[in-house]
Amino acid sequence: MKLKYLGHSCFYGEINNIKWIIDPFITGNPNCPISIDDLEDITHIFITHGHSDHFGDTIELCKKFEPIVITNVEIASYLNFLEIPAFGMQIGGRHKFPFGTVKMTPAIHSSTIDTAQGNIYGGNPGGFIFTFDDFTIYHAGDTGLMTDMELFQEDDIDIMMVPIGGFYTMDLDDAVRAIELVKPKISIPMHYNTFDLIKADPDEFKLKNIFSKTIIMDFGQEIDI
């Protein structure tokens, strides 16, 4: 599997003949080294919640590539209203797609969608656990620390993307505690250094994280897993 970090909470991946992106905040993301014009194809988009720094370029990408969008029911309904097909899930729901299995997990946060008429309700924020063959990824979304994360040990997480920036999400100390609860094999810090309010040092997170291997991905870096 190829995995590329595009800054903030945005990751691009290739596996099982799909090209997926989660929380496609590309335009306006100061740490993203690409534009949407640099993307050759997207088959699937996953959206954790409606905030503009996560919903991002979803509509533009849908017009360009006609991908499958997987998100919560409310965001899916909004996209359907715009005549963009989307698959709406609920927190705790699990579904087997042709490429693998997706489970939507809870996140402690909020969710609104920016529209020309103002903000509208964006449903429950969440995260995703993806199982591709025997490989499992947990993208925690925007969330504070919660003891429910301990239950995800049973999903045998290979990689966990965890926010460390604080203020809007857990900070790096709580992120370490989240890693202790989930016990993934690999941890990748995200959602930091995009704005002044979420400045954090990923090397400090790596030093404190004694519970799993930490991979700090540079913005734009691609790794093979």
C-alpha positions, -999 to +999 in steps of 0.1 A: +000+000+000+012+035-008+004+062+017+010+100+012+006+127+038-008+159+024-008+179+056-034+185+083-056+154+084-054+147+047-039+114+035-039+099+000-035+061-005-034+034-031-043-002-024-064-029-041-067-008-073-083+021-055-070+056-051-085+071-020-082+104-001-095+113+033-104+148+045-092+164+012-082+198+025-058+207-003-067+242-015-059+267+012-039+241+032-005+259+038+013+226+043-001+207+013+026+206-015+001+198-043-030+212-059-060+192-070-047+195-106-018+173-096-041+144-087-044+120-116-074+100-103-094+096-071-118+066-068-129+071-032-132+101-008-137+097+029-149+126+050-148+126+088-169+157+094-181+189+077-156+215+088-140+233+058-105+221+067-117+185+063-145+187+038-121+207+018-121+201-020-146+174-020-170+190-044-143+199-069-128+164-067-162+149-073-168+170-104-134+161-117-132+123-109-167+112-100-154+091-070-174+072-044-179+095-013-182+078+021-191+099+050-219+104+076-255+105+066-259+143+069-229+151+047-240+125+023-275+140+021-260+174+015-239+161-014-269+142-028-288+175-027-260+189-050-265+158-072-232+142-060-236+105-052-225+098-016-227+068+007-239+078+042-229+058+073-236+062+110-212+060+139-206+024+148-218+012+114-196-012+094-199-021+057-180-043+034-172-026+001-155-043-029-122-029-018-124-037+019-144-030+051-151+004+066-163+011+101-172+046+112-160+054+147-170+081+172-151+113+176-156+140+202-159+171+182-185+191+162-195+193+126-209+220+103-208+226+066-200+260+051-225+269+024-234+302+005-263+305+029-242+300+060-233+270+081-256+240+082-255+210+105-229+184+094-240+154+114-219+135+139-181+138+135-163+105+133-132+086+123-128+055+101-113+021+106-104+006+072-096-031+067-079-038+034-073-076+032-055-082+065-042-046+069-061-022+092-059+016+094-076+038+119-080+075+111-092+090+143-106+122+128-108+154+149-113+141+184-105+145+220-093+116+241-120+090+249-119+057+267-139+042+239-107+040+220-096+010+241-123-011+224-104-006+191-077-029+203-099-058+191-096-044+156-059-051+157-049-017+142-018-016+121-016+021+116-033+049+136-034+085+124-038+105+155-043+143+160-017+160+182-022+197+177-044+205+207-070+233+210-095+218+185-085+182+192-064+162+217-029+175+223+002+153+219+001+141+256-035+130+252-025+115+218+001+093+236-026+082+260-049+074+230-021+053+215-018+034+248-055+026+246-056+015+210-022-001+208-016+002+171+016-012+156+024+022+140+014+057+149+014+087+125+008+122+140-015+145+121-036+177+125-007+200+137+012+230+125-014+240+100-024+271+121-007+289+150-033+275+174-024+239+167+014+241+167+030+209+181+063+191+179+059+156+164+094+147+176+081+153+212+052+130+205+076+104+191+098+106+222+068+102+246+051+075+226+065+043+241+035+022+230+041+019+193+064+028+165+060+064+154+064+074+118+066+112+113+056+119+077+068+151+061+042+170+042+040+154+008+060+124+018+049+090+004+057+057+020+052+021+011+036-001+038 
